[in-house]
């Protein structure tokens, strides 16, 4: 790829990674997927270093596979942290499942932030109906919200690892 094509493309890739990283702090934004898509765009545009040689191509593919696994794990991490947070305070699996369904439906029909709010509300209502104790229901709900915050921190760390792997790919393999 010529330098005149590489510089604007690299600018777009870095911009996409920055948008993805800072978007992680908005709970509802799929920042890891945006970072992954930016790296995928670079990989496709450079043919995953196919022209450089077989070992470089293999290392590039291995790096991209690792980045993909990190992205998938990070996207599931939200649910693990949120459910784990609610479960530690005694929330039932039925209330957690109800909150997941509410999150999905709220995310589709309202907005992603509406889905998060609806999930917390569904957990709270589910726990009130189950145990009839407002204080315990609130503790489960606040623990789920805290788990969401920890998930943001964990996803930010995963994003930094993904971006670092892209840096290794660009500076050592390209």
C-alpha positions as a Markdown table, in Angstrom:
| # | Residue | x | y | z |
|---|---|---|---|---|
| 1 | Unk | 0.0 | 0.0 | 0.0 |
| 2 | Unk | 1.3 | 3.4 | -0.9 |
| 3 | Unk | 2.1 | 5.9 | 1.8 |
| 4 | Unk | -0.5 | 8.3 | 0.4 |
| 5 | Unk | -3.2 | 5.6 | 1.0 |
| 6 | Unk | -1.8 | 4.3 | 4.3 |
| 7 | Unk | -1.8 | 7.6 | 6.2 |
| 8 | Unk | -5.5 | 8.5 | 5.7 |
| 9 | Unk | -6.5 | 4.9 | 6.3 |
| 10 | Unk | -4.4 | 4.8 | 9.5 |
| 11 | Unk | -6.0 | 8.1 | 10.6 |
| 12 | Unk | -9.5 | 6.5 | 10.2 |
| 13 | Unk | -8.4 | 3.4 | 12.0 |
| 14 | Unk | -7.0 | 5.3 | 15.0 |
| 15 | Unk | -10.1 | 7.6 | 15.0 |
| 16 | Unk | -12.3 | 4.5 | 15.1 |
| 17 | Unk | -10.3 | 3.0 | 18.0 |
| 18 | Unk | -10.5 | 6.2 | 19.9 |
| 19 | Unk | -14.2 | 6.5 | 19.4 |
| 20 | Unk | -14.6 | 2.9 | 20.5 |
| 21 | Unk | -12.4 | 3.3 | 23.6 |
| 22 | Unk | -14.0 | 6.5 | 24.9 |
| 23 | Unk | -17.4 | 5.1 | 23.9 |
| 24 | Unk | -16.8 | 2.3 | 26.4 |
| 25 | Unk | -17.6 | 4.8 | 29.2 |
| 26 | Unk | -21.1 | 5.0 | 27.9 |
| 27 | Unk | -22.4 | 1.8 | 29.2 |
| 28 | Unk | -24.6 | 1.1 | 26.2 |
| 29 | Unk | -22.0 | 1.8 | 23.5 |
| 30 | Unk | -20.4 | -1.3 | 21.9 |
| 31 | Unk | -16.9 | 0.2 | 22.1 |
| 32 | Unk | -15.0 | -3.2 | 21.8 |
| 33 | Unk | -16.9 | -4.0 | 18.6 |
| 34 | Unk | -16.0 | -0.6 | 17.2 |
| 35 | Unk | -12.4 | -1.1 | 18.0 |
| 36 | Unk | -12.5 | -4.6 | 16.5 |
| 37 | Unk | -14.2 | -3.4 | 13.4 |
| 38 | Unk | -11.5 | -0.7 | 13.0 |
| 39 | Unk | -8.8 | -3.3 | 13.3 |
| 40 | Unk | -10.7 | -5.6 | 10.8 |
| 41 | Unk | -10.8 | -2.7 | 8.3 |
| 42 | Unk | -7.0 | -2.4 | 8.6 |
| 43 | Unk | -6.6 | -6.2 | 8.2 |
| 44 | Unk | -8.7 | -6.3 | 5.1 |
| 45 | Unk | -7.0 | -3.3 | 3.6 |
| 46 | Unk | -3.6 | -4.8 | 4.1 |
| 47 | Unk | -4.7 | -8.4 | 3.2 |
| 48 | Unk | -3.6 | -9.4 | 6.8 |
| 49 | Unk | 0.0 | -9.0 | 5.6 |
| 50 | Unk | -0.4 | -11.8 | 3.1 |
| 51 | Unk | 2.2 | -10.3 | 0.7 |
| 52 | Unk | 4.9 | -9.9 | 3.4 |
| 53 | Unk | 5.4 | -13.6 | 3.9 |
| 54 | Unk | 3.9 | -16.8 | 5.3 |
| 55 | Unk | 5.2 | -16.4 | 8.9 |
| 56 | Unk | 4.1 | -12.8 | 9.1 |
| 57 | Unk | 0.7 | -13.7 | 7.6 |
| 58 | Unk | 0.3 | -16.5 | 10.2 |
| 59 | Unk | 1.3 | -14.2 | 13.1 |
| 60 | Unk | -1.0 | -11.5 | 11.8 |
| 61 | Unk | -3.9 | -13.9 | 11.6 |
| 62 | Unk | -3.1 | -15.2 | 15.1 |
| 63 | Unk | -3.0 | -11.7 | 16.4 |
| 64 | Unk | -6.4 | -10.9 | 14.9 |
| 65 | Unk | -7.9 | -14.1 | 16.3 |
| 66 | Unk | -6.7 | -13.1 | 19.7 |
| 67 | Unk | -8.2 | -9.6 | 19.3 |
| 68 | Unk | -11.5 | -11.2 | 18.2 |
| 69 | Unk | -11.5 | -13.5 | 21.2 |
| 70 | Unk | -10.9 | -10.6 | 23.5 |
| 71 | Unk | -13.7 | -8.6 | 21.9 |
| 72 | Unk | -16.2 | -11.5 | 22.3 |
| 73 | Unk | -15.1 | -12.1 | 25.9 |
| 74 | Unk | -15.4 | -8.4 | 26.7 |
| 75 | Unk | -18.9 | -8.2 | 25.2 |
| 76 | Unk | -20.1 | -11.1 | 27.4 |
| 77 | Unk | -18.4 | -9.6 | 30.5 |
| 78 | Unk | -21.2 | -7.1 | 31.0 |
| 79 | Unk | -23.7 | -9.8 | 31.6 |
| 80 | Unk | -21.3 | -11.8 | 33.9 |
| 81 | Unk | -20.5 | -8.8 | 36.1 |
| 82 | Unk | -24.1 | -7.5 | 36.2 |
| 83 | Unk | -25.6 | -10.9 | 37.0 |
| 84 | Unk | -22.8 | -11.7 | 39.5 |
| 85 | Unk | -23.4 | -8.4 | 41.2 |
| 86 | Unk | -27.1 | -9.0 | 41.6 |
| 87 | Unk | -26.6 | -12.6 | 42.6 |
| 88 | Unk | -24.2 | -11.7 | 45.4 |
| 89 | Unk | -27.0 | -9.7 | 47.1 |
| 90 | Unk | -29.4 | -12.6 | 46.8 |
| 91 | Unk | -31.3 | -11.9 | 43.6 |
| 92 | Unk | -32.9 | -14.9 | 42.0 |
| 93 | Unk | -31.9 | -16.3 | 38.6 |
| 94 | Unk | -35.5 | -15.6 | 37.5 |
| 95 | Unk | -35.2 | -11.9 | 38.4 |
| 96 | Unk | -31.9 | -11.7 | 36.6 |
| 97 | Unk | -33.3 | -13.5 | 33.5 |
| 98 | Unk | -36.3 | -11.0 | 33.6 |
| 99 | Unk | -33.8 | -8.1 | 33.7 |
| 100 | Unk | -31.9 | -9.5 | 30.7 |
| 101 | Unk | -35.1 | -9.8 | 28.7 |
| 102 | Unk | -36.1 | -6.3 | 29.7 |
| 103 | Unk | -32.6 | -5.0 | 28.7 |
| 104 | Unk | -32.9 | -6.6 | 25.3 |
| 105 | Unk | -36.4 | -5.4 | 24.6 |
| 106 | Unk | -35.8 | -2.0 | 26.1 |
| 107 | Unk | -32.6 | -1.7 | 24.1 |
| 108 | Unk | -34.5 | -2.5 | 20.9 |
| 109 | Unk | -37.7 | -0.4 | 21.5 |
| 110 | Unk | -36.4 | 2.4 | 23.6 |
| 111 | Unk | -32.7 | 3.0 | 23.4 |
| 112 | Unk | -29.6 | 1.2 | 24.8 |
| 113 | Unk | -29.7 | 3.4 | 27.9 |
| 114 | Unk | -33.4 | 2.8 | 28.2 |
| 115 | Unk | -32.7 | -0.9 | 28.1 |
| 116 | Unk | -30.3 | -0.6 | 31.0 |
| 117 | Unk | -32.8 | 1.4 | 33.0 |
| 118 | Unk | -35.5 | -1.1 | 32.2 |
| 119 | Unk | -33.2 | -4.0 | 33.2 |
| 120 | Unk | -32.6 | -2.4 | 36.6 |
| 121 | Unk | -36.3 | -1.6 | 37.0 |
| 122 | Unk | -37.3 | -5.2 | 36.1 |
| 123 | Unk | -34.8 | -6.6 | 38.6 |
| 124 | Unk | -36.2 | -4.4 | 41.3 |
| 125 | Unk | -39.8 | -5.3 | 40.5 |
| 126 | Unk | -39.0 | -9.0 | 40.2 |
| 127 | Unk | -37.3 | -9.0 | 43.6 |
| 128 | Unk | -40.1 | -7.0 | 45.3 |
| 129 | Unk | -42.6 | -9.6 | 43.9 |
| 130 | Unk | -40.4 | -12.5 | 45.1 |
| 131 | Unk | -39.3 | -11.4 | 48.6 |
| 132 | Unk | -41.5 | -8.4 | 49.3 |
| 133 | Unk | -38.7 | -6.4 | 50.8 |
| 134 | Unk | -37.9 | -3.1 | 49.3 |
| 135 | Unk | -34.5 | -2.7 | 51.0 |
| 136 | Unk | -33.2 | -6.1 | 49.8 |
| 137 | Unk | -34.6 | -5.5 | 46.3 |
| 138 | Unk | -32.8 | -2.1 | 46.2 |
| 139 | Unk | -29.6 | -3.8 | 47.3 |
| 140 | Unk | -29.8 | -6.3 | 44.5 |
| 141 | Unk | -30.5 | -3.6 | 42.0 |
| 142 | Unk | -27.7 | -1.3 | 43.2 |
| 143 | Unk | -25.3 | -4.3 | 43.2 |
| 144 | Unk | -26.3 | -5.0 | 39.5 |
| 145 | Unk | -25.6 | -1.4 | 38.7 |
| 146 | Unk | -22.3 | -1.6 | 40.4 |
| 147 | Unk | -21.5 | -4.7 | 38.4 |
| 148 | Unk | -22.2 | -2.7 | 35.3 |
| 149 | Unk | -19.6 | -0.1 | 36.4 |
| 150 | Unk | -17.0 | -2.8 | 37.0 |
| 151 | Unk | -17.8 | -4.2 | 33.6 |
| 152 | Unk | -16.9 | -0.8 | 32.1 |
| 153 | Unk | -13.6 | -0.9 | 33.8 |
| 154 | Unk | -12.8 | -4.4 | 32.7 |
| 155 | Unk | -13.9 | -3.7 | 29.1 |
| 156 | Unk | -11.6 | -0.6 | 29.1 |
| 157 | Unk | -8.7 | -2.8 | 30.2 |
| 158 | Unk | -9.5 | -5.3 | 27.4 |
| 159 | Unk | -9.7 | -2.4 | 24.9 |
| 160 | Unk | -6.3 | -1.3 | 25.9 |
| 161 | Unk | -5.0 | -4.8 | 25.3 |
| 162 | Unk | -6.7 | -4.9 | 21.9 |
| 163 | Unk | -5.2 | -1.6 | 20.9 |
| 164 | Unk | -1.7 | -2.7 | 22.1 |
| 165 | Unk | -2.0 | -5.8 | 20.0 |
| 166 | Unk | -2.9 | -3.7 | 17.0 |
| 167 | Unk | 0.2 | -1.6 | 17.8 |
| 168 | Unk | 2.3 | -4.8 | 17.8 |
| 169 | Unk | 0.7 | -5.8 | 14.5 |
| 170 | Unk | 1.4 | -2.4 | 12.9 |
| 171 | Unk | 5.0 | -1.8 | 14.2 |
| 172 | Unk | 6.4 | -5.3 | 14.3 |
| 173 | Unk | 4.4 | -7.3 | 11.7 |
| 174 | Unk | 3.5 | -4.8 | 9.0 |
